[in-house]
């Protein structure tokens, strides 16, 4: 039997678990890297998935500075995140691999690590103290450098709370009553998406995690509908069904953009997101900049709190330029990392705990202005009682199994069964558990 090790996941388990997702890679095979690059000038290829103008600019400025100092050229290509894995694997098959790449799904990192395509990055990560559940080691080796958390927490209209003499809720009942109280006069009480999209997977399960729901036991059996979990999940669905009545029309189709625009334009009183909402408020509706508050998801009894996990990171691939890529990453993470974080200063939440005490990071005007929110964000990492999980990080160790559940939109379908089809909560839970078993077996 394959043991789950304390320092991460055993390599044998990874190779077994790669399964269907890695089958295409295994079947096609990887070409031996046959990169021919200009003599006299070393070149590193960096595949970036942060496609904002500011983030691309920061990476290209860093690349130019590195070439000026060390003579090694760094070529930065930028593509949307959903095309990253395909582009990386295609480059490997073609024999012209990227040397550094960005990922936002640990399952993709696990596939490449299992195939022996990644460099261990412990020499870069071991020197720092990190937040929880972010390095995902394999046999004690860390194969990526996480550059941010994208945690999802709850936003609320602080000014409307004050106007209506509402208190920050500690239970679902309190949250529901506040949403009902603020539902009217052109403002919806809340917005938590239910569509078959990533926004629902990220923003709507947080209440469920706070209630202590888990998907797997330590043997990777689905326990979502067992005697302990089913009542918890049913309570969550009962609550969500009532909360849905405070949401605006069009919620069934809402995704990331609608969540951002509805809260930042003042159309909803509660929603969930990461720090991007604050940046969007500052850009599009600065009158709200001092009128919001943030809080974690709460459970039904007021005993537990949660934030939904999210993350991004860089990997270094095994290529003829691996040594040069490692040198660049060492230089970049020591000299340019904070400049990169500043391109989305409140959305790119640092996973490295030393950054919160770094005067260079604190110097950004938005970080200074929104210090109260920043301190709350940091507390989500340092509070030992805070539940920090997500669909794709559920289970006893990093694995592709929860990622399959994420990509099959099992949870959005469960919410739709409850609020659109009128199924009982117990029926929704049973159907979701059966679907999970089907998905992870495929």
C-alpha positions as CSV (number, residue, x, y, z in Angstrom):
1,X,0.0,0.0,0.0
2,X,1.3,3.5,-0.8
3,X,1.9,5.5,2.3
4,X,0.9,9.2,2.5
5,X,4.0,10.8,3.9
6,X,4.1,13.7,6.4
7,X,6.2,15.9,4.1
8,X,3.9,15.5,1.1
9,X,2.8,12.9,-1.4
10,X,4.8,9.8,-2.4
11,X,6.0,9.8,-6.0
12,X,4.4,6.4,-6.6
13,X,1.0,7.8,-5.6
14,X,1.5,10.7,-8.0
15,X,2.3,8.5,-10.9
16,X,-0.7,6.4,-10.2
17,X,-2.9,9.4,-9.7
18,X,-1.9,11.3,-12.9
19,X,-4.3,8.9,-14.7
20,X,-6.4,10.3,-17.5
21,X,-5.2,13.9,-17.3
22,X,-1.6,12.9,-18.0
23,X,-2.5,10.1,-20.4
24,X,-2.2,12.3,-23.4
25,X,1.3,13.4,-22.3
26,X,2.4,9.9,-21.6
27,X,1.0,8.5,-24.9
28,X,2.6,11.2,-27.0
29,X,5.8,11.3,-25.0
30,X,8.1,14.2,-24.4
31,X,10.7,14.9,-27.0
32,X,14.2,15.2,-25.6
33,X,14.8,19.0,-25.3
34,X,16.6,20.0,-28.5
35,X,16.7,23.7,-28.0
36,X,19.1,25.4,-30.3
37,X,19.7,29.0,-29.2
38,X,22.0,31.7,-30.4
39,X,25.6,31.1,-29.7
40,X,27.1,33.6,-27.3
41,X,23.8,34.7,-25.8
42,X,22.0,32.5,-23.3
43,X,18.2,32.7,-23.5
44,X,15.5,31.8,-21.0
45,X,11.9,31.4,-22.1
46,X,9.3,32.5,-19.4
47,X,5.6,31.7,-19.9
48,X,3.5,34.2,-18.0
49,X,-0.3,33.9,-17.3
50,X,-0.8,37.3,-15.6
51,X,-1.9,39.2,-18.6
52,X,-2.6,42.7,-17.2
53,X,-0.5,45.5,-18.8
54,X,1.2,46.2,-15.4
55,X,2.2,42.6,-14.7
56,X,3.6,42.1,-18.2
57,X,5.5,45.4,-17.9
58,X,7.0,44.4,-14.6
59,X,8.2,41.1,-16.0
60,X,9.7,42.6,-19.1
61,X,11.4,45.4,-17.1
62,X,12.9,42.7,-14.9
63,X,14.0,40.7,-17.9
64,X,15.7,43.7,-19.4
65,X,17.4,44.5,-16.1
66,X,18.6,40.9,-15.8
67,X,20.0,40.9,-19.3
68,X,21.8,44.2,-18.6
69,X,23.4,42.8,-15.5
70,X,24.2,39.2,-16.5
71,X,24.0,39.0,-20.3
72,X,21.3,36.4,-20.3
73,X,18.2,37.2,-22.3
74,X,14.8,36.4,-20.8
75,X,11.9,36.2,-23.3
76,X,8.5,36.7,-21.7
77,X,5.5,35.2,-23.5
78,X,2.0,35.9,-22.0
79,X,-1.1,33.8,-22.5
80,X,-4.4,33.5,-20.6
81,X,-4.3,31.1,-17.8
82,X,-6.6,28.5,-19.3
83,X,-4.1,28.0,-22.1
84,X,-1.0,27.6,-20.0
85,X,-0.9,23.8,-19.4
86,X,-1.5,23.0,-23.1
87,X,1.1,25.5,-24.2
88,X,3.7,24.0,-21.7
89,X,3.1,20.4,-22.7
90,X,3.1,21.3,-26.4
91,X,6.4,23.0,-26.0
92,X,7.8,19.9,-24.2
93,X,6.6,17.6,-26.9
94,X,8.1,19.8,-29.6
95,X,11.5,19.9,-28.0
96,X,11.5,23.7,-27.5
97,X,10.3,23.9,-23.9
98,X,9.6,26.9,-21.8
99,X,12.2,27.1,-19.0
100,X,9.8,28.8,-16.5
101,X,6.0,28.7,-16.5
102,X,3.0,30.0,-14.4
103,X,0.4,27.6,-13.0
104,X,-2.8,28.1,-10.9
105,X,-3.8,24.5,-10.5
106,X,-1.7,22.2,-8.3
107,X,-2.8,19.2,-10.3
108,X,-0.9,20.5,-13.3
109,X,2.2,20.9,-11.2
110,X,1.7,17.3,-9.9
111,X,1.5,15.9,-13.4
112,X,4.7,17.5,-14.6
113,X,6.5,16.6,-11.3
114,X,5.4,13.0,-11.7
115,X,6.7,13.0,-15.3
116,X,10.1,14.2,-14.1
117,X,9.8,17.5,-15.9
118,X,10.3,20.0,-13.0
119,X,13.2,21.2,-11.0
120,X,12.9,21.1,-7.2
121,X,12.8,24.7,-5.9
122,X,13.7,24.0,-2.2
123,X,16.8,26.2,-2.5
124,X,14.5,29.1,-3.3
125,X,11.6,28.3,-0.9
126,X,13.5,26.9,2.2
127,X,14.9,30.3,3.1
128,X,11.4,31.8,3.9
129,X,8.5,31.1,6.2
130,X,5.3,30.5,4.2
131,X,1.6,30.7,4.9
132,X,-0.5,27.5,5.3
133,X,-1.3,24.9,2.6
134,X,0.7,26.5,-0.2
135,X,3.9,24.6,-1.0
136,X,2.4,21.2,-1.8
137,X,5.7,19.2,-1.3
138,X,6.3,15.8,-3.0
139,X,8.6,13.5,-1.0
140,X,9.9,16.7,0.7
141,X,10.6,18.4,-2.6
142,X,8.9,21.7,-3.5
143,X,8.3,22.0,-7.3
144,X,6.8,25.4,-7.5
145,X,7.3,28.9,-6.1
146,X,3.9,30.3,-5.0
147,X,3.8,34.0,-5.7
148,X,0.3,34.8,-4.3
149,X,-2.8,33.6,-2.6
150,X,-6.1,34.4,-4.2
151,X,-8.2,33.7,-1.1
152,X,-11.9,34.3,-1.3
153,X,-13.6,36.1,1.6
154,X,-16.8,38.0,2.1
155,X,-17.2,41.7,1.3
156,X,-20.0,43.7,2.9
157,X,-21.1,47.4,2.7
158,X,-19.9,48.8,6.0
159,X,-21.8,52.1,5.4
160,X,-25.1,50.3,5.0
161,X,-24.4,48.2,8.1
162,X,-23.9,51.5,10.1
163,X,-26.9,53.1,8.5
164,X,-29.2,50.1,9.4
165,X,-27.5,49.4,12.7
166,X,-26.4,45.9,11.7
167,X,-23.6,43.9,13.4
168,X,-21.0,41.8,11.6
169,X,-22.6,38.4,11.6
170,X,-21.1,35.3,13.2
171,X,-23.7,32.8,12.1
172,X,-25.5,31.9,8.9
173,X,-28.7,33.2,10.5
174,X,-27.2,36.5,11.2
175,X,-25.8,36.8,7.7
176,X,-29.1,35.9,6.1
177,X,-31.0,38.5,8.2
178,X,-28.5,41.2,7.2
179,X,-28.8,40.2,3.6
180,X,-32.6,40.4,3.9
181,X,-32.4,43.7,5.6
182,X,-30.3,45.3,2.8
183,X,-32.3,43.7,0.0
184,X,-34.3,46.6,-1.6
185,X,-34.1,50.2,-2.7
186,X,-32.0,49.3,-5.8
187,X,-29.6,47.1,-3.8
188,X,-29.6,43.3,-3.7
189,X,-28.9,41.7,-0.4
190,X,-26.1,39.4,-1.7
191,X,-24.5,37.8,-4.7
192,X,-22.9,34.3,-4.7
193,X,-22.8,32.7,-8.1
194,X,-24.3,29.3,-9.0
195,X,-23.4,29.0,-12.7
196,X,-21.3,26.2,-14.0
197,X,-18.1,28.2,-13.9
198,X,-15.0,28.7,-11.8
199,X,-16.5,31.6,-10.0
200,X,-19.0,29.4,-8.3
201,X,-16.4,26.8,-7.4
202,X,-14.3,29.5,-5.8
203,X,-16.8,31.9,-4.2
204,X,-19.8,29.9,-3.1
205,X,-18.6,26.9,-1.1
206,X,-16.9,28.9,1.7
207,X,-19.9,28.7,4.1
208,X,-19.8,24.9,3.6
209,X,-16.1,24.7,4.5
210,X,-16.8,26.7,7.7
211,X,-19.5,24.1,8.6
212,X,-16.7,21.4,8.5
213,X,-17.7,19.7,5.3
214,X,-15.1,17.4,3.7
215,X,-15.2,15.5,0.5
216,X,-12.7,12.7,1.2
217,X,-11.5,10.5,4.0
218,X,-7.8,9.7,4.4
219,X,-8.2,6.8,1.9
220,X,-9.7,8.9,-0.8
221,X,-13.2,7.6,-0.3
222,X,-16.0,10.1,-1.0
223,X,-17.6,10.9,2.4
224,X,-19.7,13.9,1.3
225,X,-22.9,11.9,1.9
226,X,-22.0,9.9,5.0
227,X,-23.7,10.2,8.4
228,X,-21.5,13.1,9.5
229,X,-21.1,15.1,6.3
230,X,-24.5,14.8,4.8
231,X,-26.3,16.8,7.5
232,X,-23.7,19.5,7.4
233,X,-24.0,19.8,3.6
234,X,-27.8,19.8,3.8
235,X,-27.7,22.6,6.3
236,X,-25.5,24.6,4.0
237,X,-27.9,24.0,1.1
238,X,-30.9,25.0,3.2
239,X,-29.2,28.2,4.1
240,X,-28.1,28.9,0.6
241,X,-31.6,28.4,-0.7
242,X,-32.8,31.1,1.6
243,X,-29.9,33.4,0.8
244,X,-30.5,33.0,-3.0
245,X,-33.8,34.8,-2.5
246,X,-31.8,38.0,-1.7
247,X,-29.7,37.8,-4.9
248,X,-30.3,39.9,-8.1
249,X,-31.8,38.6,-11.3
250,X,-29.2,37.0,-13.5
251,X,-27.4,35.3,-10.6
252,X,-27.7,32.0,-12.3
253,X,-25.4,33.2,-15.1
254,X,-23.0,35.3,-13.0
255,X,-19.3,34.8,-13.2
256,X,-16.2,36.7,-12.1
257,X,-17.0,39.9,-14.0
258,X,-20.6,40.1,-12.8
259,X,-19.5,39.6,-9.2
260,X,-16.9,42.4,-9.5
261,X,-19.2,44.9,-11.3
262,X,-22.2,44.4,-9.1
263,X,-20.4,45.0,-5.8
264,X,-18.1,47.8,-7.0
265,X,-21.0,49.6,-8.5
266,X,-23.0,49.4,-5.3
267,X,-25.7,47.1,-6.6
268,X,-25.2,44.3,-4.0
269,X,-24.5,44.6,-0.3
270,X,-22.6,41.3,0.1
271,X,-20.5,39.1,-2.1
272,X,-17.2,37.2,-2.1
273,X,-13.8,37.7,-3.9
274,X,-10.1,38.3,-3.3
275,X,-8.4,41.7,-3.2
276,X,-9.3,42.5,-6.8
277,X,-12.5,44.1,-5.7
278,X,-10.7,46.8,-3.7
279,X,-8.5,47.6,-6.7
280,X,-11.6,47.8,-8.9
281,X,-13.4,50.1,-6.4
282,X,-10.4,52.4,-6.4
283,X,-10.4,52.5,-10.2
284,X,-14.1,52.6,-11.0
285,X,-16.0,53.9,-7.9
286,X,-13.6,55.5,-5.4
287,X,-16.5,56.8,-3.4
288,X,-16.9,53.3,-2.0
289,X,-13.2,53.0,-1.0
290,X,-14.0,53.6,2.7
291,X,-17.4,52.0,2.7
292,X,-16.6,48.3,2.5
293,X,-15.5,45.7,5.0
294,X,-14.3,42.2,4.8
295,X,-14.9,39.1,6.9
296,X,-14.4,35.3,6.6
297,X,-17.2,32.9,5.8
298,X,-18.9,31.7,9.0
299,X,-20.7,28.5,10.0
300,X,-24.2,27.9,11.3
301,X,-23.4,28.0,15.0
302,X,-20.8,30.8,15.1
303,X,-18.0,28.4,16.1
304,X,-15.8,28.2,12.9
305,X,-14.7,30.5,10.1
306,X,-13.2,29.8,6.7
307,X,-11.7,31.3,3.5
308,X,-11.7,29.6,0.2
309,X,-8.3,28.7,-1.1
310,X,-6.7,30.1,-4.3
311,X,-3.1,30.4,-5.5
312,X,-0.7,31.0,-8.3
313,X,3.0,30.0,-8.7
314,X,6.0,29.5,-11.0
315,X,7.7,26.3,-12.0
316,X,11.1,25.7,-13.5
317,X,11.2,23.0,-16.1
318,X,14.0,20.6,-16.7
319,X,15.6,22.0,-19.9
320,X,19.1,22.7,-21.2
321,X,18.6,26.1,-19.6
322,X,17.5,24.9,-16.2
323,X,20.6,26.2,-14.4
324,X,20.2,29.6,-16.0
325,X,16.5,29.6,-15.2
326,X,17.2,28.8,-11.5
327,X,19.8,31.6,-11.4
328,X,17.2,34.0,-12.8
329,X,14.5,32.9,-10.4
330,X,16.8,33.3,-7.4
331,X,17.6,36.9,-8.6
332,X,14.0,37.7,-9.5
333,X,12.5,36.4,-6.2
334,X,15.1,38.4,-4.2
335,X,15.2,41.6,-6.3
336,X,12.0,42.0,-8.3
337,X,9.3,40.0,-6.6
338,X,7.8,42.9,-4.7
339,X,7.7,45.0,-7.8
340,X,5.7,42.2,-9.4
341,X,3.3,41.9,-6.5
342,X,2.7,45.7,-6.7
343,X,1.2,45.2,-10.2
344,X,-1.9,43.9,-8.3
345,X,-1.1,45.1,-4.8
346,X,-4.2,43.8,-3.0
347,X,-5.1,40.9,-5.3
348,X,-1.6,39.3,-5.2
349,X,-1.7,38.4,-1.5
350,X,1.8,37.4,-0.5
351,X,2.2,33.8,0.6
352,X,5.7,34.6,2.0
353,X,5.1,35.9,5.5
354,X,8.3,38.0,5.6
355,X,6.8,40.3,2.9
356,X,4.1,41.6,5.3
357,X,7.0,43.2,7.3
358,X,8.9,44.5,4.3
359,X,8.8,48.3,4.1
360,X,9.2,48.1,0.3
361,X,5.9,46.1,-0.1
362,X,4.1,48.3,2.5
363,X,5.1,51.4,0.6
364,X,2.5,50.9,-2.1
365,X,-0.2,53.6,-1.7
366,X,-3.1,51.2,-1.9
367,X,-1.5,48.9,0.6
368,X,-1.0,51.9,2.9
369,X,-4.6,53.2,2.3
370,X,-6.3,49.8,2.9
371,X,-4.1,48.7,5.8
372,X,-7.1,47.5,7.8
373,X,-8.1,45.1,5.0
374,X,-4.4,44.0,4.6
375,X,-4.2,43.2,8.3
376,X,-7.4,41.1,8.0
377,X,-6.0,39.3,5.0
378,X,-2.8,38.5,6.9
379,X,-4.9,37.2,9.8
380,X,-6.6,34.7,7.5
381,X,-3.1,33.1,7.2
382,X,-1.9,33.4,10.8
383,X,-5.1,32.4,12.6
384,X,-4.5,28.7,13.4
385,X,-8.3,28.2,13.7
386,X,-9.1,29.5,10.3
387,X,-10.2,26.8,7.8
388,X,-8.4,27.3,4.5
389,X,-9.5,24.9,1.8
390,X,-11.1,24.6,-1.6
391,X,-12.6,22.0,-3.9
392,X,-9.3,21.4,-5.6
393,X,-7.2,21.1,-2.4
394,X,-9.6,18.8,-0.5
395,X,-8.3,15.4,0.5
396,X,-5.4,14.0,2.6
397,X,-2.7,15.2,0.3
398,X,-2.2,17.0,-3.1
399,X,-3.9,15.0,-5.8
400,X,-5.7,15.2,-9.2
401,X,-8.9,13.7,-7.8
402,X,-10.4,16.9,-6.3
403,X,-9.3,18.8,-9.4
404,X,-11.5,16.5,-11.4
405,X,-14.5,17.3,-9.2
406,X,-13.7,21.0,-9.7
407,X,-13.5,20.7,-13.4
408,X,-16.7,18.7,-13.6
409,X,-18.6,21.5,-11.9
410,X,-20.2,19.2,-9.4
411,X,-20.8,21.9,-6.8
412,X,-22.4,24.4,-9.2
413,X,-24.7,21.6,-10.4
414,X,-25.6,20.9,-6.7
415,X,-26.5,24.5,-6.1
416,X,-28.6,24.6,-9.3
417,X,-30.5,21.5,-8.3
418,X,-31.3,23.2,-5.0
419,X,-32.3,26.8,-6.1
420,X,-33.5,26.3,-9.7
421,X,-34.9,22.7,-9.7
422,X,-36.3,22.7,-6.2
423,X,-34.8,19.4,-5.2
424,X,-34.5,18.7,-1.5
425,X,-31.2,19.3,0.2
426,X,-30.8,15.6,1.0
427,X,-31.4,14.7,-2.7
428,X,-28.9,17.4,-3.8
429,X,-26.2,16.0,-1.5
430,X,-26.7,12.4,-2.6
431,X,-26.7,13.3,-6.3
432,X,-23.5,15.4,-5.8
433,X,-21.7,12.5,-3.9
434,X,-22.7,10.0,-6.6
435,X,-21.4,12.4,-9.3
436,X,-18.1,12.8,-7.4
437,X,-17.6,9.1,-7.3
438,X,-18.2,8.8,-11.0
439,X,-15.8,11.7,-11.8
440,X,-12.9,10.5,-9.8
441,X,-13.3,6.9,-11.1
442,X,-13.0,8.1,-14.7
